[in-house]
Amino acid sequence: MKFPPDTKALVCGASQGIGEAIAHLLAENGVSLTLVSRTPSKLEKVKSELKSPEDHQIFAADFTKPDDVKALADFIKDSGPYQVFVNNSGGPAAGKLFDAEDQSFKDGLQAHILSSQTLLKELVPMMEKSGWGRIINVISTSVRIPIPNLGVSNTIRGAVASWSKTLSLELGPKNITVNNVLPGYTKTPRLEKLIQSASDRLSKSTDEVDKMWKAKVPMARFGEAKEVASAVCFLASEHASYINGVNLQVDGGRTGSI
């Protein structure tokens, strides 16, 4: 994939799963990274395994904590300029919408909307000065069709999709594209938790849930994190310069909508 010289990316949720896979692929393509997640030790491990680890930085932050997000925004101001923002973080816990507590919605809005808005205030002026920018939100196929027993997640992810589409209209004239990648069932720690939750809820073994969910996918398997990362990196590259405001499903064809 093609990136301009000296491209720098902020990759959130980079300590495992899809975020880690994105970090590896961007680094392989010569992009300098700042890796963000809650756990410094995990970030250090990922950084050490990247191509040219000396070219990359880490910053530990919990996006449910406004002070952490403000500290990251200050770090961005001092460590930029950035041209790519990979907006990726774990979704709210599983459960029925009716049973959800108010705090779950507050934490979700803080982690997925308010934190993103805070970081944009620093990132977008840098992108404008660079003459281009890419914002890629890693969310969920639930923005197409809500997923049972993910009530709060469906609600928050839908809000992110609307936020993203609105931004794509506002920032497009500045040569800044805003797109969403919608992973389906992808082999990550998050999927393992969801399978365990479904196992407990349905009184089925995890193997039974695994087979049941794979049967819903036309390709009859779960996705790999690197397959989602490939879509993200394409949208971040020069090759995607005229793609703006889309929801790209990476789900093996599972989502039943056009």
C-alpha positions as CSV (number, residue, x, y, z in Angstrom):
1,M,0.0,0.0,0.0
2,K,1.2,3.5,-0.8
3,F,1.6,6.2,1.9
4,P,3.3,9.6,1.5
5,P,6.7,10.0,3.2
6,D,6.7,10.7,6.9
7,T,3.1,9.6,7.4
8,K,2.2,9.3,11.1
9,A,-0.8,7.4,12.5
10,L,-2.5,7.3,15.9
11,V,-3.7,3.7,16.4
12,C,-6.1,3.2,19.3
13,G,-6.8,-0.2,20.9
14,A,-3.4,-1.3,19.6
15,S,-2.4,-3.7,22.4
16,Q,-4.3,-6.7,21.0
17,G,-6.7,-8.0,18.3
18,I,-7.7,-5.9,15.4
19,G,-5.8,-2.8,16.6
20,E,-2.5,-4.8,17.0
21,A,-2.9,-6.2,13.5
22,I,-3.5,-2.7,12.1
23,A,-0.4,-1.5,13.8
24,H,1.7,-4.3,12.3
25,L,0.4,-3.7,8.7
26,L,0.9,0.1,8.9
27,A,4.4,-0.3,10.3
28,E,5.3,-2.7,7.5
29,N,4.2,0.0,5.0
30,G,6.6,2.6,6.6
31,V,4.1,4.5,8.7
32,S,5.3,5.9,12.0
33,L,2.9,5.1,14.9
34,T,1.7,6.1,18.2
35,L,0.1,3.1,19.9
36,V,-2.7,3.7,22.4
37,S,-4.5,1.4,24.9
38,R,-4.9,1.0,28.6
39,T,-2.0,-1.2,29.5
40,P,1.6,0.1,29.1
41,S,3.2,-3.4,29.3
42,K,1.1,-4.7,26.4
43,L,1.9,-1.7,24.3
44,E,5.6,-2.1,24.9
45,K,5.4,-5.7,23.8
46,V,3.5,-4.8,20.6
47,K,5.9,-1.9,19.9
48,S,9.0,-4.2,20.3
49,E,7.5,-6.6,17.7
50,L,6.8,-3.9,15.0
51,K,9.0,-3.2,12.0
52,S,11.5,-0.5,13.0
53,P,10.3,-0.3,16.7
54,E,12.4,2.8,17.2
55,D,10.1,4.7,14.9
56,H,7.1,4.2,17.1
57,Q,5.7,5.6,20.4
58,I,3.2,4.4,23.0
59,F,0.7,6.2,25.2
60,A,-1.5,4.5,27.9
61,A,-5.0,5.8,28.2
62,D,-8.4,4.6,29.3
63,F,-11.0,6.3,27.1
64,T,-13.7,6.1,29.8
65,K,-11.6,8.6,31.8
66,P,-11.8,12.2,30.5
67,D,-8.5,13.1,32.2
68,D,-6.7,10.3,30.3
69,V,-8.1,11.5,27.0
70,K,-7.1,15.1,27.7
71,A,-3.6,13.9,28.5
72,L,-3.5,12.0,25.2
73,A,-4.7,15.1,23.4
74,D,-1.8,17.1,24.9
75,F,0.6,14.3,23.9
76,I,-0.7,14.5,20.3
77,K,-0.1,18.3,20.2
78,D,3.5,17.7,21.2
79,S,4.2,14.6,19.1
80,G,2.5,15.4,15.8
81,P,1.8,16.0,13.0
82,Y,-0.5,13.1,12.4
83,Q,-2.3,12.3,9.1
84,V,-4.1,9.1,10.1
85,F,-6.4,8.4,13.0
86,V,-7.4,4.8,13.6
87,N,-10.3,5.1,16.0
88,N,-10.6,1.7,17.5
89,S,-11.6,0.5,21.0
90,G,-13.5,-2.4,22.6
91,G,-17.2,-2.2,22.7
92,P,-19.5,-2.1,25.7
93,A,-20.3,-5.3,27.5
94,A,-22.9,-7.7,26.2
95,G,-26.4,-7.6,27.7
96,K,-30.0,-6.7,26.9
97,L,-30.8,-3.0,26.3
98,F,-33.6,-3.0,28.8
99,D,-31.4,-4.3,31.6
100,A,-28.6,-1.8,31.0
101,E,-27.6,0.7,33.7
102,D,-27.3,4.4,33.0
103,Q,-23.5,4.2,33.7
104,S,-23.0,1.8,30.8
105,F,-24.4,4.4,28.4
106,K,-22.3,7.2,30.0
107,D,-19.1,5.1,29.7
108,G,-19.9,4.2,26.2
109,L,-20.5,7.7,25.1
110,Q,-17.3,8.9,26.8
111,A,-15.2,6.1,25.3
112,H,-16.6,6.2,21.8
113,I,-17.9,9.7,21.1
114,L,-16.6,12.3,23.5
115,S,-13.1,10.9,23.5
116,S,-13.0,10.9,19.7
117,Q,-14.3,14.4,19.5
118,T,-11.6,15.6,22.0
119,L,-8.8,13.9,19.9
120,L,-10.2,15.4,16.7
121,K,-9.7,18.9,18.0
122,E,-6.0,18.3,17.9
123,L,-5.8,15.9,14.9
124,V,-7.8,17.7,12.2
125,P,-5.8,20.9,12.2
126,M,-2.6,18.8,11.7
127,M,-4.3,17.0,8.8
128,E,-5.3,20.3,7.3
129,K,-1.8,21.6,7.5
130,S,-0.5,18.4,5.9
131,G,-3.0,18.7,3.1
132,W,-4.6,15.4,3.7
133,G,-6.0,13.1,6.4
134,R,-7.7,9.8,7.0
135,I,-10.0,9.0,9.9
136,I,-11.0,5.3,10.1
137,N,-13.5,4.1,12.8
138,V,-13.5,0.4,13.5
139,I,-17.0,-0.2,14.7
140,S,-19.4,-3.1,14.0
141,T,-21.9,-4.6,11.6
142,S,-24.5,-3.8,14.2
143,V,-24.7,-0.3,12.6
144,R,-26.4,-2.2,9.7
145,I,-28.5,-4.7,11.7
146,P,-28.6,-4.6,15.5
147,I,-27.0,-7.7,17.1
148,P,-29.1,-9.5,19.8
149,N,-27.9,-9.1,23.4
150,L,-25.5,-6.2,22.5
151,G,-28.0,-3.5,23.5
152,V,-25.6,-0.7,24.7
153,S,-23.1,-1.6,22.0
154,N,-25.6,-1.4,19.2
155,T,-26.7,2.0,20.5
156,I,-23.2,3.5,20.9
157,R,-21.9,2.0,17.6
158,G,-24.9,3.5,15.8
159,A,-24.1,6.9,17.2
160,V,-20.5,6.6,16.1
161,A,-21.6,5.8,12.5
162,S,-23.8,8.9,12.4
163,W,-21.0,11.0,13.9
164,S,-18.7,9.7,11.3
165,K,-21.0,10.3,8.3
166,T,-21.5,13.9,9.5
167,L,-17.8,14.4,9.8
168,S,-17.2,13.0,6.3
169,L,-19.4,15.8,4.9
170,E,-17.7,18.5,6.9
171,L,-14.1,17.4,6.3
172,G,-14.3,16.1,2.8
173,P,-13.6,19.6,1.3
174,K,-10.4,19.6,3.4
175,N,-9.1,16.4,1.7
176,I,-9.8,14.5,4.9
177,T,-11.7,11.3,4.5
178,V,-13.8,9.7,7.2
179,N,-14.8,6.0,6.8
180,N,-16.0,3.1,9.0
181,V,-14.8,-0.5,8.9
182,L,-17.4,-2.9,10.2
183,P,-15.9,-6.2,11.4
184,G,-18.1,-9.3,11.6
185,Y,-17.1,-12.3,13.7
186,T,-13.3,-11.9,14.0
187,K,-11.0,-14.0,16.1
188,T,-10.1,-11.6,18.9
189,P,-10.3,-11.6,22.7
190,R,-13.5,-9.7,22.3
191,L,-15.1,-12.5,20.3
192,E,-14.0,-15.0,22.9
193,K,-15.8,-13.0,25.6
194,L,-19.0,-12.8,23.4
195,I,-18.9,-16.5,22.8
196,Q,-18.6,-17.2,26.5
197,S,-21.4,-14.8,27.3
198,A,-23.7,-16.5,24.7
199,S,-22.7,-19.9,26.1
200,D,-23.8,-18.9,29.6
201,R,-27.0,-17.2,28.3
202,L,-28.1,-20.1,26.1
203,S,-26.8,-23.0,28.3
204,K,-24.7,-24.2,25.4
205,S,-21.0,-25.2,25.3
206,T,-18.6,-22.7,23.7
207,D,-18.0,-25.2,20.9
208,E,-21.7,-25.3,20.1
209,V,-21.9,-21.5,20.0
210,D,-18.8,-21.4,17.9
211,K,-20.3,-23.8,15.3
212,M,-23.7,-22.0,15.5
213,W,-22.1,-18.6,14.7
214,K,-19.9,-19.9,11.9
215,A,-23.0,-21.4,10.3
216,K,-24.3,-17.8,10.0
217,V,-21.4,-16.8,7.8
218,P,-21.5,-17.7,4.1
219,M,-17.7,-18.3,4.2
220,A,-18.3,-20.7,7.1
221,R,-15.5,-19.3,9.3
222,F,-14.5,-16.5,11.5
223,G,-12.3,-13.7,10.1
224,E,-8.7,-13.1,11.0
225,A,-7.7,-9.8,12.6
226,K,-5.2,-9.2,9.7
227,E,-8.1,-9.3,7.2
228,V,-9.8,-6.4,9.0
229,A,-6.5,-4.6,9.2
230,S,-6.0,-4.9,5.5
231,A,-9.3,-3.0,4.9
232,V,-8.3,-0.3,7.4
233,C,-4.9,0.2,5.9
234,F,-6.3,0.4,2.4
235,L,-8.7,3.2,3.5
236,A,-5.7,4.9,5.2
237,S,-3.6,4.8,2.1
238,E,-3.3,7.0,-1.0
239,H,-5.2,4.3,-3.0
240,A,-8.5,5.3,-1.1
241,S,-8.3,9.0,-1.8
242,Y,-11.8,9.2,-3.3
243,I,-13.5,6.9,-0.8
244,N,-15.4,9.0,1.9
245,G,-18.3,8.4,4.2
246,V,-18.6,4.6,3.7
247,N,-19.4,1.7,6.0
248,L,-17.2,-1.2,4.8
249,Q,-18.3,-4.6,6.0
250,V,-15.6,-7.2,6.6
251,D,-17.7,-10.0,7.7
252,G,-17.5,-12.9,5.2
253,G,-21.0,-11.9,3.9
254,R,-22.8,-12.5,7.1
255,T,-24.7,-9.2,7.4
256,G,-28.1,-9.6,5.7
257,S,-28.5,-6.2,4.2
258,I,-27.5,-4.6,0.9
